[in-house]
């Protein structure tokens, strides 16, 4: 259908990276003009920004233009920030990745699960926290918290759960538990901890954790709003509901400008050594003696590490080629059903990869 179709991206046959970047930027602007893209893009190489641009509006009202400082919801791309928070927690509070979760959450119903298992999605936990919460709440009256999620997981042990390290199973619950561990160890909210120990020291000035429990509920001037926009209908703002009190699996907001800084942080930063950083990209080995491909908040694909996210009308994607020292980010806040097509059209041209990313 026309709704999901895309015009062809034509790159001039010059083998000139600058021309390629310009052609991609022009194509995204054309999509924006046709109401087929509303977001921002980043391409950096060796820590230097080659392309940083925004296309469209901060909300469905279309009264304010996006900029590279506009703050987008990162959805599951937030997991790499949570993982970084755990890595710093290990250093500051002498916890260990191989500590059992029950050392911190004494009634945790999965006694063999470690912090590392949560980070790698090899915990074996298959419980769907949203499904459990809906069964318990049945209404929007009670905002769900990380503490609530942990309680639900402990009170409803999933019979389908398998032993840790038997297989990779992506489950948002793992990262909510990680955020809860941070809260219990530090006696701070996840939001406060990330602001004080991660975002401020790393000079991520436009990055923040936000949920329905945030003390500062006033949105900054640069925040975007997710909206649903189909070609022949009036845009509808998509707002958080009672589920959006949880963080760790999501809940981080950032800008293209800050994500350029975030890319450089993974090569060098004042909080963790290169050796400590490398732990995030070490593939876990399953009990079958086969490697999994999920590190600490990153999917590992050879020299490339990446993650995607989708929640409340937002789409987010980041890919870094560690060997080539390149980084590509694409963000959208318009429930874009074409996002994956756009992404897989650009990636082969920009990052020289033939692998498609499934969102």
Secondary structure per residue as TSV (DSSP state, phi and psi in degrees):
chain	resnum	aa	ss	phi	psi
A	1	X	-	360.0	161.2
A	2	X	T	-63.4	-33.2
A	3	X	T	-53.7	-42.5
A	4	X	T	-103.5	-0.9
A	5	X	-	-77.1	155.4
A	6	X	-	-130.1	141.6
A	7	X	-	-68.8	156.3
A	8	X	-	-69.6	139.4
A	9	X	-	-89.7	115.8
A	10	X	-	-106.7	121.2
A	11	X	-	-105.1	126.4
A	12	X	-	-61.6	135.4
A	13	X	T	-78.2	67.9
A	14	X	T	-116.7	-9.9
A	15	X	-	56.1	27.1
A	16	X	-	-105.3	119.4
A	17	X	H	-62.4	-36.9
A	18	X	H	-62.5	-41.5
A	19	X	H	-65.4	-40.6
A	20	X	H	-60.0	-45.6
A	21	X	H	-61.6	-44.5
A	22	X	H	-63.6	-40.4
A	23	X	H	-65.1	-39.7
A	24	X	H	-66.5	-42.2
A	25	X	H	-64.0	-41.1
A	26	X	H	-63.7	-38.4
A	27	X	H	-65.4	-42.6
A	28	X	H	-64.5	-37.5
A	29	X	H	-64.8	-39.1
A	30	X	H	-63.6	-42.8
A	31	X	H	-61.5	-41.6
A	32	X	H	-61.1	-44.6
A	33	X	H	-61.1	-31.3
A	34	X	T	-91.4	10.5
A	35	X	T	60.8	36.5
A	36	X	S	-114.9	2.0
A	37	X	-	-157.1	137.5
A	38	X	-	-144.5	95.1
A	39	X	E	-176.7	-148.8
A	40	X	E	-147.1	158.1
A	41	X	E	-137.4	148.9
A	42	X	E	-137.0	136.3
A	43	X	E	-135.9	122.4
A	44	X	E	-127.2	149.4
A	45	X	E	-139.6	126.5
A	46	X	T	53.7	35.4
A	47	X	T	80.9	-1.2
A	48	X	E	-106.2	133.2
A	49	X	E	-74.4	123.1
A	50	X	E	-98.8	-32.0
A	51	X	E	-148.0	124.6
A	52	X	E	-144.9	112.7
A	53	X	E	-152.2	159.5
A	54	X	E	-130.4	147.8
A	55	X	E	-138.0	116.9
A	56	X	S	109.7	-147.3
A	57	X	B	-128.8	158.8
A	58	X	S	-74.5	-17.6
A	59	X	S	-154.9	174.1
A	60	X	T	-67.1	-14.5
A	61	X	T	-70.1	-22.7
A	62	X	-	56.5	40.3
A	63	X	-	-108.0	-3.2
A	64	X	S	-145.4	128.5
A	65	X	B	-75.9	144.5
A	66	X	-	-68.8	149.8
A	67	X	-	-134.5	176.5
A	68	X	T	-71.9	-7.7
A	69	X	T	-98.1	-2.1
A	70	X	-	-65.5	138.1
A	71	X	B	-98.2	120.3
A	72	X	E	-107.2	148.7
A	73	X	E	-70.1	129.4
A	74	X	-	-92.3	-8.3
A	75	X	G	52.0	-130.4
A	76	X	G	-72.8	-11.0
A	77	X	G	-62.9	-18.6
A	78	X	G	-58.4	-25.5
A	79	X	H	-59.4	-34.4
A	80	X	H	-69.5	-26.1
A	81	X	H	-73.3	-42.2
A	82	X	H	-60.6	-44.0
A	83	X	H	-61.2	-42.1
A	84	X	H	-61.6	-39.5
A	85	X	H	-60.2	-40.1
A	86	X	H	-67.0	-38.9
A	87	X	H	-63.0	-40.3
A	88	X	H	-71.2	-37.7
A	89	X	H	-58.6	-41.5
A	90	X	H	-57.5	-42.3
A	91	X	H	-74.8	-41.0
A	92	X	H	-80.6	-33.4
A	93	X	H	-115.8	8.5
A	94	X	-	55.0	34.7
A	95	X	-	-79.6	171.1
A	96	X	-	-129.9	144.7
A	97	X	T	-59.2	-28.4
A	98	X	T	-95.6	10.9
A	99	X	S	-66.3	141.2
A	100	X	B	-71.6	142.7
A	101	X	G	-61.2	-31.8
A	102	X	G	-65.3	-13.5
A	103	X	G	-68.4	-22.5
A	104	X	T	-113.5	-32.0
A	105	X	S	-121.4	92.7
A	106	X	T	-64.6	-24.9
A	107	X	T	-100.4	16.9
A	108	X	-	-63.1	128.1
A	109	X	S	-83.1	11.2
A	110	X	-	-126.9	79.8
A	111	X	T	-65.4	-17.1
A	112	X	T	-99.8	0.5
A	113	X	-	-82.3	132.9
A	114	X	B	-107.3	170.2
A	115	X	H	-60.1	-40.2
A	116	X	H	-61.9	-40.0
A	117	X	H	-60.3	-40.2
A	118	X	H	-64.1	-45.5
A	119	X	H	-60.2	-40.3
A	120	X	H	-89.4	0.2
A	121	X	T	55.7	40.8
A	122	X	-	-118.4	21.7
A	123	X	S	-71.2	-22.5
A	124	X	-	84.1	-5.0
A	125	X	-	-73.4	124.2
A	126	X	-	-116.6	0.5
A	127	X	-	-61.6	135.4
A	128	X	-	-93.1	105.7
A	129	X	H	-65.8	-31.9
A	130	X	H	-67.0	-42.7
A	131	X	H	-62.4	-44.1
A	132	X	H	-62.1	-41.7
A	133	X	H	-66.6	-39.7
A	134	X	H	-65.2	-37.1
A	135	X	H	-65.8	-34.4
A	136	X	H	-82.1	-46.2
A	137	X	H	-80.1	-55.6
A	138	X	-	69.1	2.6
A	139	X	S	-156.2	178.0
A	140	X	S	-96.7	18.0
A	141	X	S	-74.8	-34.4
A	142	X	S	-110.9	121.1
A	143	X	-	-72.8	130.4
A	144	X	-	-78.0	132.5
A	145	X	-	-113.8	168.4
A	146	X	H	-60.7	-38.9
A	147	X	H	-60.8	-41.9
A	148	X	H	-62.1	-43.1
A	149	X	H	-62.1	-45.1
A	150	X	H	-61.8	-41.6
A	151	X	H	-61.4	-43.0
A	152	X	H	-63.5	-40.6
A	153	X	H	-65.0	-37.7
A	154	X	H	-72.7	-33.2
A	155	X	H	-86.9	-11.5
A	156	X	S	-134.2	71.2
A	157	X	-	-65.4	122.6
A	158	X	-	-75.6	124.4
A	159	X	T	-66.9	-16.5
A	160	X	T	-85.0	-5.2
A	161	X	-	-60.5	138.7
A	162	X	-	-113.6	169.7
A	163	X	-	-65.4	148.6
A	164	X	T	-56.4	146.2
A	165	X	T	71.6	5.7
A	166	X	S	-77.6	-29.2
A	167	X	S	-161.5	162.3
A	168	X	-	-85.0	127.5
A	169	X	-	-141.7	107.7
A	170	X	-	-69.5	122.0
A	171	X	-	-146.1	119.7
A	172	X	H	-55.8	-29.3
A	173	X	H	-56.0	-34.7
A	174	X	H	-56.1	-43.9
A	175	X	H	-82.5	-21.9
A	176	X	H	-69.1	-40.6
A	177	X	H	-63.0	-40.2
A	178	X	H	-59.7	-44.4
A	179	X	H	-63.8	-36.1
A	180	X	H	-67.3	-37.3
A	181	X	H	-62.0	-42.5
A	182	X	H	-57.7	-43.5
A	183	X	H	-63.2	-42.0
A	184	X	H	-72.0	-38.1
A	185	X	H	-70.3	-40.6
A	186	X	H	-95.6	-14.5
A	187	X	T	58.5	33.2
A	188	X	S	-126.2	159.8
A	189	X	-	-71.4	156.0
A	190	X	H	-57.3	-39.7
A	191	X	H	-61.2	-46.3
A	192	X	H	-65.0	-43.5
A	193	X	H	-61.7	-48.3
A	194	X	I	-63.6	-37.9
A	195	X	I	-66.2	-46.7
A	196	X	I	-77.2	-40.6
A	197	X	I	-102.2	-14.1
A	198	X	I	-120.3	-63.9
A	199	X	I	-65.2	-46.3
A	200	X	T	-66.3	-49.4
A	201	X	T	-62.2	-30.0
A	202	X	T	-90.4	3.1
A	203	X	T	60.8	36.6
A	204	X	-	-90.7	83.5
A	205	X	T	-74.9	-22.2
A	206	X	T	-111.4	13.8
A	207	X	-	-104.8	137.6
A	208	X	E	-157.3	159.4
A	209	X	E	-94.7	134.6
A	210	X	-	-141.3	134.0
A	211	X	-	-150.9	-172.3
A	212	X	T	-73.0	-7.7
A	213	X	T	-99.5	0.3
A	214	X	-	-58.9	135.9
A	215	X	S	-67.7	-39.7
A	216	X	-	-96.3	92.0
A	217	X	-	-84.2	-9.5
A	218	X	S	-73.5	121.7
A	219	X	-	-70.8	139.3
A	220	X	-	-67.1	161.1
A	221	X	T	-58.5	-30.1
A	222	X	T	-92.1	2.5
A	223	X	B	-74.0	144.9
A	224	X	-	-96.9	165.8
A	225	X	-	-126.1	130.7
A	226	X	-	-71.7	139.1
A	227	X	E	-145.1	153.2
A	228	X	E	-98.3	125.1
A	229	X	-	-138.9	108.7
A	230	X	-	-101.8	159.3
A	231	X	T	-59.9	-32.3
A	232	X	T	-113.3	19.9
A	233	X	S	-133.0	159.6
A	234	X	-	-74.4	134.3
A	235	X	-	-58.4	141.9
A	236	X	E	-120.8	126.7
A	237	X	E	-71.0	134.7
A	238	X	-	-102.1	115.9
A	239	X	-	-109.0	154.3
A	240	X	-	-62.5	154.4
A	241	X	-	-127.1	-167.2
A	242	X	T	-59.3	-20.7
A	243	X	T	-71.6	-22.8
A	244	X	T	-85.3	35.8
A	245	X	T	-97.6	-10.1
A	246	X	-	-89.1	154.2
A	247	X	-	-143.3	169.0
A	248	X	S	110.5	-51.5
A	249	X	S	-79.6	-22.1
A	250	X	S	-156.7	-159.3
A	251	X	-	94.8	-3.8
A	252	X	E	-95.2	136.8
A	253	X	E	-116.9	141.2
A	254	X	E	-155.7	173.9
A	255	X	-	-117.4	164.9
A	256	X	H	-58.6	-40.2
A	257	X	H	-60.9	-45.0
A	258	X	H	-72.5	-32.8
A	259	X	H	-69.0	-24.9
A	260	X	H	-66.7	-37.7
A	261	X	H	-68.7	-41.7
A	262	X	H	-57.6	-39.9
A	263	X	H	-59.4	-46.4
A	264	X	H	-67.5	-29.9
A	265	X	H	-59.2	-31.5
A	266	X	T	-75.2	-7.7
A	267	X	T	-100.6	-32.2
A	268	X	-	-164.3	131.4
A	269	X	-	-157.5	162.4
A	270	X	S	-79.2	-4.9
A	271	X	S	-99.0	-32.9
A	272	X	S	-135.7	145.4
A	273	X	-	-78.0	162.1
A	274	X	H	-55.5	-36.5
A	275	X	H	-66.2	-41.4
A	276	X	H	-66.6	-36.1
A	277	X	H	-67.0	-35.7
A	278	X	H	-62.0	-24.8
A	279	X	G	-56.4	-31.6
A	280	X	G	-66.1	-22.7
A	281	X	G	-113.1	22.2
A	282	X	-	-95.2	112.4
A	283	X	-	-65.8	134.5
A	284	X	-	-72.4	150.3
A	285	X	B	-105.6	124.0
A	286	X	-	-76.2	169.2
A	287	X	T	-64.3	-19.5
A	288	X	T	-79.6	3.1
A	289	X	S	69.6	21.7
A	290	X	-	-109.4	143.0
A	291	X	B	-76.9	145.6
A	292	X	-	-94.0	172.7
A	293	X	S	-120.3	20.4
A	294	X	B	-115.8	117.6
A	295	X	-	-86.5	-129.8
A	296	X	S	-101.6	85.4
A	297	X	S	79.3	11.5
A	298	X	S	-134.0	139.0
A	299	X	E	-86.0	127.9
A	300	X	E	-101.0	123.5
A	301	X	E	-135.3	81.8
A	302	X	T	64.4	-126.0
A	303	X	T	-77.5	-9.8
A	304	X	E	-102.6	140.0
A	305	X	E	-127.6	140.2
A	306	X	E	-154.2	169.8
A	307	X	E	-160.3	152.7
A	308	X	E	-126.9	167.5
A	309	X	E	-158.6	153.0
A	310	X	E	-153.0	122.3
A	311	X	E	-167.1	138.3
A	312	X	T	49.3	50.8
A	313	X	T	80.0	-5.7
A	314	X	E	-94.7	143.2
A	315	X	E	-121.7	138.4
A	316	X	E	-140.3	144.0
A	317	X	E	-150.7	137.2
A	318	X	E	-137.1	136.6
A	319	X	E	-137.2	133.1
A	320	X	E	-126.1	131.7
A	321	X	E	-97.6	105.8
A	322	X	T	-66.2	-36.9
A	323	X	T	-70.2	-45.3
A	324	X	T	-84.0	-10.6
A	325	X	T	56.2	49.7
A	326	X	E	-117.7	156.0
A	327	X	E	-143.2	136.6
A	328	X	E	-130.3	132.4
A	329	X	E	-131.2	136.6
A	330	X	E	-133.3	129.8
A	331	X	E	-128.4	148.5
A	332	X	E	-152.2	142.6
A	333	X	-	-123.8	30.3
A	334	X	S	-126.4	33.5
A	335	X	-	48.9	43.5
A	336	X	-	-72.7	108.3
A	337	X	T	-72.5	-9.7
A	338	X	T	-99.7	2.3
A	339	X	H	-55.7	-46.5
A	340	X	H	-64.2	-37.7
A	341	X	H	-65.3	-42.9
A	342	X	H	-60.5	-47.7
A	343	X	H	-58.0	-48.8
A	344	X	H	-78.1	-8.8
A	345	X	H	-81.5	-38.7
A	346	X	H	-79.9	-42.4
A	347	X	H	-52.8	-46.8
A	348	X	H	-61.7	-30.6
A	349	X	H	-79.5	-39.3
A	350	X	H	-88.8	-44.2
A	351	X	T	-108.8	2.5
A	352	X	-	55.9	47.6
A	353	X	-	-125.7	140.7
A	354	X	-	-95.5	-6.6
A	355	X	-	-75.7	132.7
A	356	X	-	-88.2	146.4
A	357	X	-	-103.4	125.8
A	358	X	-	-98.5	123.5
A	359	X	-	-111.8	360.0
